[in-house]
């Protein structure tokens, strides 16, 4: 079977939990499970909502209890107060609510309607400075083939900026919608078609406005203390900033991306994203090898991408000495298309001696950089792992 996202960050709760197929139907079903008559475990969030990346609510129960009448409330609004409070676990609850990517799974046409409505609201509030584009008759009424353009992204762009682990990507109907839209946006642009690029530009402006409008929710000022920090939101942010670079945007959009970059960089520095010890400490002994590896590799690649963008924008916020995490693993494991292939390759490396069974103190990028600057070995390793990083270090060593 292919990689299942249950072994990655956004499904970590499901990795070690048995599916309770024989569990009796609970009377504390969440709103969505109750409406769809689906078996619910009654937890917050429930397995069904977690697996589908939906917002889990229990508003119906309180409405019934207070005499307000049965029915569901609007589950998509982050500002809507929850009638049933989640367990008092500050880290999990707060961070999960802060991930704007955790939204209802919706179809392609509904996504477009959602973005158009959001854009209209932002314009009314003066939060979206760019004027609306003239209608494009040839595009009206045509649904966007999300799957097609996400596939184009992975086939033709992904290897330039491998932010998302391709083979654990759960698909356009299960992954967070803002991340899916960011991938499809770049896929549209990569086709080179005029109409597709115009549509990608329109999506970019709407996604930027959405990320700006929700900055108070994803900009955190504390150390990450569990694996529920909003990685998918930060992946979406960096992909939108990368798209601004390849699109060669005007100064207004460029400056807005710089503000987003400053915010996500500050958040990740405080959270400990650039510190291997802190990020590795979030793993648990019960975590599977596949989950632990995927989690750390996506984390390292996200951190390195943020550093690259800071270098491009010349922010001065991050230095090479701040990269206190090891180089990303080779593509040999990263490109394993199935779970069985991953374990076969992993064990082959262990048996050949190229990978220690447990490596809790690998050589950090900052230490490799220090060796290069002092004339010792390491530059070849940097070029082999990441040619761009090797070039930057080589240039820095000449100063």
C-alpha positions in Angstrom: 0.0 0.0 0.0 1.1 3.6 -0.5 2.2 5.9 2.3 -0.8 6.8 4.5 -0.9 10.2 6.1 -1.7 8.5 9.4 2.1 8.1 9.6 2.7 11.9 9.2 2.2 15.0 11.3 -1.5 15.6 10.7 -2.5 12.1 11.5 -0.1 11.3 14.4 -3.0 10.4 16.8 -4.1 7.6 14.4 -0.8 5.9 14.1 -0.9 4.0 17.4 -4.7 3.9 17.9 -6.7 0.8 16.9 -9.8 1.4 14.8 -12.6 0.7 17.1 -14.9 -1.0 14.6 -16.8 -2.9 17.2 -17.3 0.0 19.6 -20.9 0.7 20.5 -22.5 3.8 19.0 -22.0 6.7 21.5 -24.7 9.2 22.5 -22.0 11.9 22.5 -21.5 12.0 18.7 -20.1 15.2 17.3 -22.2 17.4 15.1 -20.8 16.1 11.8 -21.0 12.4 12.7 -24.6 13.0 14.0 -25.6 14.6 10.8 -24.1 11.9 8.6 -25.1 9.1 10.9 -21.5 8.0 11.2 -20.0 6.1 14.1 -18.3 8.6 16.4 -15.9 8.0 19.3 -17.1 11.1 21.2 -13.6 12.5 21.7 -12.4 16.0 20.8 -11.6 15.9 18.0 -13.2 12.6 17.1 -11.4 10.1 14.8 -13.7 10.8 11.9 -13.1 14.5 11.9 -9.4 14.1 12.5 -9.0 11.6 9.7 -10.9 13.9 7.3 -9.3 17.1 8.5 -12.6 18.6 9.6 -13.4 20.9 12.5 -15.0 18.9 15.2 -17.8 20.5 17.2 -20.4 19.5 19.8 -22.6 22.6 19.4 -25.7 20.5 18.8 -25.6 19.0 22.3 -25.5 22.4 24.0 -28.3 23.7 21.8 -30.5 20.7 22.8 -29.6 21.2 26.5 -30.4 24.9 26.5 -33.7 24.6 24.6 -32.4 26.4 21.6 -33.6 23.7 19.3 -31.7 21.0 17.4 -29.5 21.6 14.5 -25.9 22.3 13.5 -24.2 25.6 13.8 -21.7 27.1 11.3 -18.7 24.9 11.8 -16.3 26.7 9.6 -15.9 29.9 11.6 -12.9 30.1 13.9 -14.5 32.9 15.8 -17.6 30.9 16.6 -17.6 29.9 20.2 -17.6 26.2 20.9 -20.5 25.0 23.0 -18.6 22.0 24.1 -15.1 22.9 25.3 -12.3 20.7 24.4 -10.2 18.9 27.1 -8.2 21.4 29.1 -4.9 20.6 27.3 -3.6 24.0 26.5 -1.0 22.9 24.0 -3.1 20.6 21.8 -6.3 22.6 21.9 -4.7 26.0 21.3 -2.3 25.0 18.6 -4.9 23.0 16.7 -7.3 25.9 16.6 -4.4 28.0 15.4 -3.9 25.9 12.3 -6.0 27.6 9.7 -5.5 24.6 7.4 -7.9 22.5 9.6 -11.0 23.4 7.6 -14.0 21.5 6.2 -13.1 19.4 3.1 -15.0 20.9 0.2 -15.1 20.3 -3.6 -13.4 22.4 -6.3 -16.4 24.7 -7.1 -17.1 25.2 -3.4 -13.5 26.2 -2.9 -13.8 28.9 -5.6 -17.1 30.2 -4.0 -15.4 30.3 -0.6 -12.4 32.3 -1.9 -14.6 34.7 -3.8 -16.8 35.3 -0.7 -13.7 35.8 1.4 -12.2 38.2 -1.1 -15.4 40.2 -1.2 -15.4 40.5 2.6 -11.8 41.6 2.6 -12.4 44.2 0.0 -15.3 45.7 2.0 -13.0 46.0 5.0 -10.1 47.5 2.9 -7.9 44.5 3.6 -7.3 43.6 -0.1 -5.6 46.3 -2.0 -5.5 44.8 -5.5 -8.5 45.7 -7.7 -10.7 42.8 -8.9 -9.8 41.4 -12.3 -12.1 41.8 -15.2 -14.2 38.7 -15.7 -12.8 36.1 -18.0 -15.7 34.7 -20.0 -13.8 31.7 -21.2 -13.2 30.5 -17.6 -16.6 31.2 -16.2 -18.5 28.0 -15.2 -15.5 25.8 -15.6 -14.4 23.8 -12.5 -10.8 23.7 -11.6 -9.4 20.2 -11.8 -7.5 20.3 -8.5 -6.1 16.8 -8.8 -4.6 17.5 -12.2 -2.7 20.6 -11.2 -1.5 19.1 -7.8 -0.1 16.2 -9.9 1.6 18.8 -12.2 3.1 20.4 -9.1 4.6 17.1 -7.8 5.8 16.1 -11.3 7.4 19.3 -12.4 8.1 21.6 -9.4 8.2 19.6 -6.2 11.9 18.6 -6.5 13.0 22.2 -6.7 11.4 23.0 -3.3 10.6 19.6 -1.6 8.6 21.2 1.2 5.8 18.5 1.3 6.5 14.8 1.5 5.0 13.6 -1.8 4.3 10.0 -0.9 2.6 10.6 2.4 0.4 13.4 0.8 -3.1 12.1 1.5 -4.8 13.6 -1.6 -6.8 16.6 -2.4 -9.9 15.5 -0.6 -8.2 14.7 2.7 -5.4 17.2 3.1 -5.9 20.8 4.4 -7.6 22.8 1.7 -5.3 25.8 1.9 -2.3 23.6 1.3 -4.0 21.8 -1.6 -4.8 25.2 -3.2 -1.2 26.3 -2.9 0.0 23.2 -4.7 -2.7 23.5 -7.4 -1.8 27.2 -7.8 1.8 26.4 -8.6 0.7 23.5 -10.8 -1.4 26.0 -12.8 1.6 28.3 -13.3 4.0 25.5 -14.3 1.8 24.6 -17.3 2.8 27.9 -18.9 -0.7 28.4 -20.3 -1.9 32.0 -20.2 -5.3 31.3 -18.8 -3.9 28.9 -16.2 -1.3 31.5 -15.1 -4.0 34.2 -14.8 -6.0 31.9 -12.6 -2.9 31.1 -10.5 -2.3 34.8 -10.0 -5.9 35.3 -8.9 -5.6 32.4 -6.4 -2.3 33.8 -5.1 -3.8 37.1 -4.2 -6.7 35.4 -2.4 -4.6 33.0 -0.5 -2.2 35.8 0.6 -5.2 37.8 1.8 -6.4 34.8 3.7 -3.1 34.2 5.3 -2.7 37.8 6.3 -6.2 37.9 7.7 -5.5 34.9 9.9 -2.1 35.9 11.0 -3.2 36.3 14.6 -4.1 32.6 14.6 -1.0 31.1 13.2 1.6 33.5 14.5 2.6 31.9 17.8 4.8 33.3 20.6 5.8 30.2 22.4 7.9 27.1 22.0 6.3 24.1 20.3 5.6 21.6 23.0 3.7 18.9 21.0 3.4 17.6 17.5 0.2 19.6 16.8 1.9 22.8 15.8 0.5 23.9 12.4 3.0 22.6 9.9 0.6 22.6 7.0 -0.1 26.3 7.5 3.6 27.1 7.5 4.1 25.0 4.4 1.3 26.9 2.8 2.9 30.2 3.7 6.3 29.4 2.3 4.8 28.0 -0.9 2.9 31.3 -1.4 6.1 33.2 -0.8 8.0 31.0 -3.3 5.3 31.6 -5.8 5.7 35.3 -5.4 9.3 34.9 -6.3 8.8 32.8 -9.4 5.9 35.0 -10.5 8.0 38.2 -10.2 5.3 40.1 -8.4 5.0 43.9 -8.0 6.5 45.7 -5.0 3.2 45.7 -3.0 2.8 41.9 -3.1 6.6 41.4 -2.5 6.4 43.6 0.6 3.4 41.7 1.9 5.2 38.4 1.4 8.2 39.8 3.3 5.9 40.6 6.3 4.5 37.0 6.1 8.0 35.6 6.0 9.1 37.8 9.0 6.1 36.5 11.0 6.5 32.8 10.2 10.3 33.0 10.8 9.9 34.6 14.2 7.2 32.0 15.1 9.4 29.1 14.1 12.5 30.5 15.9 10.5 30.8 19.1 8.9 27.4 18.5 12.3 25.7 18.2 12.0 24.6 14.6 15.7 25.3 13.9 16.8 23.3 16.9 17.1 19.5 16.4 17.1 18.6 20.1 13.8 20.5 20.7 12.1 19.1 17.6 13.3 15.5 18.3 12.1 15.8 21.9 8.6 16.0 20.6 8.8 12.4 19.3 7.6 9.6 21.6 9.1 6.1 22.0 5.8 4.6 20.7 6.1 6.6 17.4 6.8 4.3 14.4 10.0 4.6 12.5 8.1 5.8 9.4 6.2 8.4 11.3 9.3 9.7 13.2 11.4 9.9 10.0 8.7 11.6 8.0 8.0 14.1 10.8 11.6 15.1 11.2 12.3 15.2 7.4 9.4 17.5 6.7 10.4 19.6 9.6 14.1 19.9 8.4 13.0 20.7 4.9 10.6 23.4 6.1 13.3 24.9 8.3 15.8 24.9 5.4 13.2 26.5 3.1 12.5 29.3 5.5 16.2 29.9 5.8 16.5 30.1 2.0 13.7 32.5 1.7 15.3 34.7 4.4 18.5 34.7 2.4 16.6 35.7 -0.7 14.8 38.5 1.0 18.0 39.5 2.8 16.1 39.8 6.1 19.1 39.3 8.4 16.9 37.3 10.8 18.5 33.9 10.3 22.2 33.1 9.9 24.0 29.9 9.0 24.9 29.5 12.7 21.2 29.3 13.5 20.7 26.1 11.6 21.1 23.7 14.5 19.6 20.7 12.8 21.1 18.0 10.5 21.0 18.0 6.7 17.9 16.5 5.2 18.2 12.8 4.5 19.0 11.6 1.0 16.3 11.1 -1.6 16.7 7.4 -1.3 14.2 7.3 1.6 12.4 10.5 0.8 11.4 9.1 -2.6 10.3 5.7 -1.4 6.8 5.4 -3.0 5.3 2.9 -0.6 5.5 2.0 3.1 7.1 -1.4 2.3 9.7 0.3 0.1 10.5 2.7 2.9 11.2 -0.1 5.4 13.1 -2.1 2.8 15.4 0.8 2.0 15.7 1.8 5.7 16.8 -1.7 6.8 19.2 -1.9 3.8 20.9 1.2 5.0 21.1 -0.1 8.6 22.5 -3.4 7.5 25.1 -1.7 5.2 26.2 0.5 8.0 25.3 3.8 6.2 22.6 4.5 8.8 22.8 4.0 12.6 19.9 2.3 14.2 19.5 5.3 16.6 21.2 8.6 15.8 20.3 11.1 18.5 23.3 13.4 18.0 23.9 13.8 14.2 26.2 16.5 12.9 24.4 19.8 12.6 24.5 22.1 9.6 26.0 24.9 11.7 28.8 22.6 12.8 29.5 21.5 9.1 29.5 25.2 8.2 32.0 25.9 10.9 34.3 23.1 9.6 34.2 24.4 6.1 35.1 27.9 7.2 38.0 26.5 9.2 39.3 24.7 6.1 38.2 21.2 7.2 35.9 18.8 5.2 32.2 19.3 4.8 31.7 21.4 1.7 31.3 18.3 -0.5 28.7 17.0 1.9 26.7 20.2 1.7 26.8 20.3 -2.1 25.7 16.6 -2.2 22.8 17.1 0.2 21.7 20.6 -1.1 23.6 22.3 -3.9 22.1 25.7 -3.0 23.2 25.4 0.6 26.7 24.4 -0.5 26.9 27.4 -2.7 25.8 29.8 0.1 28.3 28.3 2.5 31.1 28.5 -0.1 30.3 32.2 -0.7 30.2 32.9 3.0 33.5 31.2 3.5 35.2 33.6 1.1 34.1 36.7 3.0 
